[in-house]
Amino acid sequence: MLFCGRMNFKSRLRGLIGGLLLLISLGTTRPAQASGPHYVFAHYMVCYALYGQDVQGFQQEIKDAQAAGIDGFALDAGIWNGDAAWHYRTNVEMMYEAAESLNSGFKLFFSVDMNLTNDIIQMVSAYANRPNSFYYNGQLVLSTFLENGFWWTNAIFQPLRTMGISNIFFIPFFNTENEPWPTPAGVSNVLTKYSFINGQFEFAGGCPSDIVFLDNVFFQGCTNFGKLFMAGAMPNYWGCNQQNVGRPFFESQGGEGIITEWNWIIQNQPDWVEITTWNDLNESTYVNPLPTPDQYYQSVPKRYSHAGYLELTKRYISWYKTGQPPPINQDALYYYYRIHSTNCIASDTNDVPVSVFLGGVQDVIYNTVLLTAPANLEIISGTNYITNSLPAGLSNLRTPFAPGSQQFTLRRTGREVLTVQGPNVLSQITNYDYFPATGYAYPPNLTPPGNLHQTTNSTSQ
């Protein structure tokens, strides 16, 4: 079995108590202009090859990411040597070959997900001099979300220096120490203690409000210390395989959560952003635009398309990079919902139920709508029919869902502008499934050919 999805759960556990601490004011932070270019990266689980394990498949992933405004991947390989390592080494090599053949400036760096020092040294040194390895101010970028420690400089950086790799730009997620909840002072203390750190990364985890709170804390700590900060952003989280801690589900509120996280990023202008993740199909954090990820990853429970997350995020990546909100020059509709109620009980009695819910989980459809002019949004959810009169601009709606088909139709002056149908909501389930179904629609003349709810590779803005 492939080693995949071993992401540090400590950032997730913070969300279990985050709601209590969010009563604390976030404070006011002076918007700061980053000292260099704004970069947006996506955390990439090397164990997956979404379009097939060949160079062409990885080329397509890079094209999808760049179409969304993503500048590079932070490569997460859980092992480098041993019997299973061929898969990771092969995928990394093909990713590099794909980036080199496209010659589009796509950046690659490692986000270390193992504490095997020899493996780390071999992995980093093997790709340090490849054309697409990300260098910042002449230094090779390296990240991690593993535990703090001086072993990084003693066991990793010193051996790399003897190999001629003397300049490392290290931007890890080192959590604060000796405090129950991160504070800006705690972040500064970590930067003081581990002076070899060039900046900090906030590995996003939790509900959107938790992520904003922690981005703000780490941003202030790095700003006070004059260090680079890479903010975190995450579309959704469900600990599907974390059965021993209640398979926790964090409510992300669909497009509302995306907007909450990116509004903070746009206002505060952190140096870089890393979306966690591009393709972790085990933890519901993926934003890759596959219309049917279950065709690639045939596993229980079913994985639904998360293209709706990425497509809405495109708008905010552009805004973050340019400093200007993209004009609403076409109508757009996005939907997000779970495919069964929290009250459903799986017929498979061996399936462990979800017992930890964070963020006010509701049985609702989340719609985000961008309109060039006022219009009506008709929602058919099972036997329920709802019409909403919406103004021009941005609107967010929450609609209770009912079992059956789910259809969304936008009408203006009685004329259908667009329509899209999402997966059915189920009244009976065999297994628990908290992977949200998402999608989007543009008017037909502005979308690529095909069914609207499957045009997940659209590059329209």
N, C-alpha and C positions, 0 to 999 in steps of 0.2 A: 504494500500500500504506500502511496506517495505521502511524504511528509509535507503537509500543507496547512496553512491557516493557523499556525501557532503564533498568534499575535498576543502581545502582552495584555492580560486581562486586568491588570491593576488600573489602567486608565478607564476601563469599563466600570470597575467597582466604585470609582469615585462618583459615578452617576447615581449610585444607590442612595447616597446621602446628599447629593448635590441640591435636591429640592429644598432642603432645610437651610442650606447656606446661601441660596440665591435670594433670600430675603435681605442679604447684605447688599447695599448699593454697589453697582459696578463702578461708580464714580465717573468723573469726567476725565477723559484722556485727550490731550491736545493732538489733533491729527498731525501726523508726521510724514514727511516725504521720504521715501526710502532713498538710501544713498546711491543705489544702482538700479539696474532694470528690474521691473516687476516680473518675477517668474512664477508660473503655476505648474506644479508637478502633480503626478498621481502615483500613489503607492501601488506597485505592481507585484503580484504574487507569481513568482517564476514557475511554480508548479503547474499553472494552467497555460494552455495554448489555445485560445478561444477560436481561432480560425484554422486550426490544424498546426501540427508540429513541422512547419516548413518556413522558409524565409518569406514566401509570399503571404502566409498567414500573419506573421509578425509585421510585415509591411502594412497590411490592412489595419492592424491595431494602431500603429503609429499614425497612419492617415486619419483614423477616427479621432484620435486624441488631438492631433494638431488642428483638425477641423473645429474642435471645441475650444481652441485657444490654449491647450495644454502644451507646455514647452518640453516636457521630458518625463521619464519614469524613474522612480526610486525602486530599484530592483531588490526584491526580498527573496533570497534563497536560503532555505533552512538547513542546507547541508552542502558540502562541497566535495568531500571524499567519502568513499565507502560504496557499497553495492548499489544503493539507490541514487548515487550522486550523478550518474550519467544523464538522467533526465534534466536535472537543474543545469548542469554544465552545457548540455546540448541546447536548451532553451535560451540560456544567456548568450551563447555564441550566435545562435540564429537571430536573436534580437539585435545584437551588434551588427551582424551582416546586413540585416534589414535596414537599420538606420544608416549605415554607410552607403548602401546601394541607393537609397532615396536621396541622400545628400541634401536634406532639408533642414539641417541644423538641429535635429532632435537630440536632446541631452539625456544621458544615462549616468546614473550613479548608484552605488549600493546602499541599501538600508539594511544593516546587519541584523540577522535574526538567528544568531547562534553564538555560543560562547566558546567555540572550538578555535583557539588562537591560530593554530597552523592552517586550518581551513580558511580563516579570515584573511590571513597574510597571503595565501596562495591565490585566493579569489581576487583580492584587490590588486595585487601585483600583476596578475595575468592580463588585466584590462586597463591598467593605469595609462598606457600610452596609445590606446585606440582613439581614433579621431573623434568619436562621439562621447567619450568620457568627459563629464562636466568638470571644467576647471573654472574657478572663480578667483579673480585677482591672481592668477598664476598658480593656484593651489587646487589639488585634486579634492573634490567634494566627497565626503563620506558621512553617512548618517546611521542612526540606530535607535531602537526603542528598548534596548536591553538595560540592565541595571547599571547604576553609577559605579565608578571605580577608577583607581589609578592604573588598573591593569591595562587600560586602553593605551596609555602612553608607554608603559613598561614592556608589555607583551606584544603590542601591535605596532605602534608607531616607531619604536626603536629598531626592531628588525626590518621594517620597511625602509628606514633611513639607510641601513647598511646595504640595501638593494638599490639605492639611488633614488628612492621615492621619498624625498625629504620634506616636501611641502604638502601637508594634508589640511584641508579646510573641514574641520570636524563640527557638525551641527546635529547633535543628538537630542533625543528627548531624555534628559536627566531630570527626574522628578525631584521636588524639594525634599529636604531631609529634616527629621526631628520636628515636624509640625503636622497637625492632623489634617490640614487643608492648605494647598499652596497659596503663598502670598508673594507679592513682588519682592519683599525683603528676602524671602526664602530662595527665590530664583537668583537674586544677586549673590546670595551666600554660596549657592552652588557654583556660580560663575567665578567667584573668588577662590573657592576651594580647588576647583578643577580648572586651573588657569590655561590648560591646553585646549579648552573649548573655544571655538570661534563664534558660536552663536547657539541658540536654543530652538528646538522644534517642539511645538505642542501637539503631541499625538492625540488627535481628536477622538473623544469617546463620550458617550452619554447622550442626553437630549440636547436639542439646539441651544437652549438657554445655558446648560452646563458648559457646552463647547465655547460659547461666547464669553462666559465668565472666566474660563481658564485661559482662553486666548488673551483676554484682557490682562490677566495677572502676569502671564509669561511675557507679554509685550511690554508691560510697564517695567518688569524686572530687567529685561534686556535693554530697554531704552535707558534706564537709569545707569546701566553699566556700560553703555556704548557698544553693545554687541548686536549682531544681526539676529533677526527673529523670523522664523518660518511658521506662520499660523497654520492651524489645522482646520479642516472642514470635512464633514462626514454627512452623507445623505440619510443613512438609516442604520440601525444596529439591532440584530437579533442573535443572541448566543445560542444558536440552534443545537450545537454539540456540547454545550456546557450544562449537562444534565444535573451535575452535582451541585449547582448553584441556582437551580430553578429555571434554566433556559431563559435568561432575562431578555425582555423585549423593551426597547426604548422608543417611545412615541416620537417620531420626527415631524409629524404634522405636514407631510407632503411638501408641496411647494412653499408653504409658510416657513418650514424649517430651513430650507435652502435660502430663502430671502433673509431670514433672521441672521444666519451665519455670515452671509456675504455682505449684508448691510454693515455689519461691524467691520469686516475687512475693508470695504470701500471707505468708510469713515476714517479708519485709523491707519490705513496704508502700511501694513507690515511689509517687510522687504520681500518675502516670498510666501507662497501658500502651497501646502501639500494636501491634496484630496485623498482621504483614506476611505475607500480604495478604488482602483480601477477594476479589479476583477476577483475579489475574494468572495467566491460563491458559497463559502461556508458560514459567513458572518453577516450577510445581507448588506454589506457596505459597498457593493460594486456599483459602478456607474457606466460600465461599458455598454454600448448601444445595441447589443444583440437583441433582436426581437423575440427570440425563443431560446434562452440560455439552457433550458432543459434538454434541447436537442444535443447540446454539447455535453452537458453534465447530467446524465440520467440517474438521478438519485432522489431518494425520498427524504424530505418533502420536495415538491416541485419548486423550481426557481422560475420566477416571472421576470419579464423585462423591466429593467430599471432605466430605460432610455429616457423616461420622463424627467428623471433627476438630472441627467447630463444635459438634456436639451434646454431646460430652464437655466442651468448653471452657465451655459454659454453666454447668456445675456450679462451675467454678473462678472464673469471673467473679463469680458470686453470692457465693462464699466470700470473695474479695478485697474486694468492696464492703461486705459486712455484717460480716466478721470471724468469721462462724460457718459451720462446714461444713454444707451442706444435708443434712437427714436422708435416709437411704436408705429411702424409703417405697414404692418399687416396684422390681421387677427391671429390669435394663437390660443389654444386651449391645452391644458395639462391636467392629467388625473392621477390620483394616487389612492390606493385603498388595499386593505387585506381581503382575502377571498373567503373568510368565514368569521363569524362572530366569536368573541371571547367566551361566549356561553356554550359553544359547541364542544362536544365530548367525542374524542376519536374512538372509532369502533375497534381499532387495534389496541387492545388493553396493555400491550407491552410498550406502547409509545408513551414517553414521559410527558406529562402536561406542562405547559408554561405556568409557572407559579409566581414569577416576579415581573411585575409591570411597572414601568416608570414613565412619568410624564402625562398622566391623565389619559389613558388609552380609551378610545371611544370607537364604536362601530359606525364609522362615518366614511364618506368619500370626501377627499380633499381635492378641490378644483382650484387651479390658478388660471386666470383668464386675462389676456391682453387684448384690448379692443381699440380699433381706430375710431370708432363711433359707438354710441349706445346700441345695445342689442339685447336679445333675450337668450338665455341659456336654458334649454329644456333637458332635464335629467330624468331618465327612466331607470329606476332601480327596482328590479323585480316587478311587483304590482304597484309600486309607487310612481307617481308622475308629478314632477315639480317644475314650475317655470319661474325663472329668476330674471328680473329686469336689472340690467347692469349698465353703469355709465361707461364712457370712454376711459381708457387708461387701464390700470391694474386693479383686479379684484380677486379676493380669496373667498371661497365658499366652503362650508361644511354641510354635508347632507347625509342624514342617516341612511344606511344602505339596507336593502332587503334581499333575500335570496332570489336568484334568477339572473337574467341578463342585465347588463349595465350599459346604457347608451347615453351619449352626450351630443346634443345638437344645438348649434348656434344659429339663430335666425335674426334677420334684420329686415324690418318692414315686411314681415311675412315670408321673406325669401330665405331659403336655407343657405347659410354661408359655409358651414362645414358640419360634418358628423363623424363620430368615432365610437366604436364599441370596444369595451374592455372585456376581460375574462368574467365568467359568471361568478357570482357570490354563491357559495354552497350552503345548503341547510344541513347536510350530513357529511361527515368527513371520516376518512379512514385514518389519517394521520394529521397531527397539528401542523399548520403551515402559516408562519408569520412573516414570510417573505412578501413584501408588498408588490402588488401589480401596478405598473405605471405605464403611461403612454402620453402621446401628444398628437395634436392635429393642427394643420394649417389649411387654408382654403385650397381646393384641388389644383387650381392653376399656379399655385406657388409651392407645390410639393412635388417631389419626384414621383414617377409613375408607381402604381401599386396601391394596395389598401392603405388608407390613411393611418390606421393604428399599427401598421407595420413599417412605416417609413422612418425607422429609427436611425437611419444614417443620414437624415436630412441635414444639410448645412445651412438651411435658411435661418436668418436672424430676425 
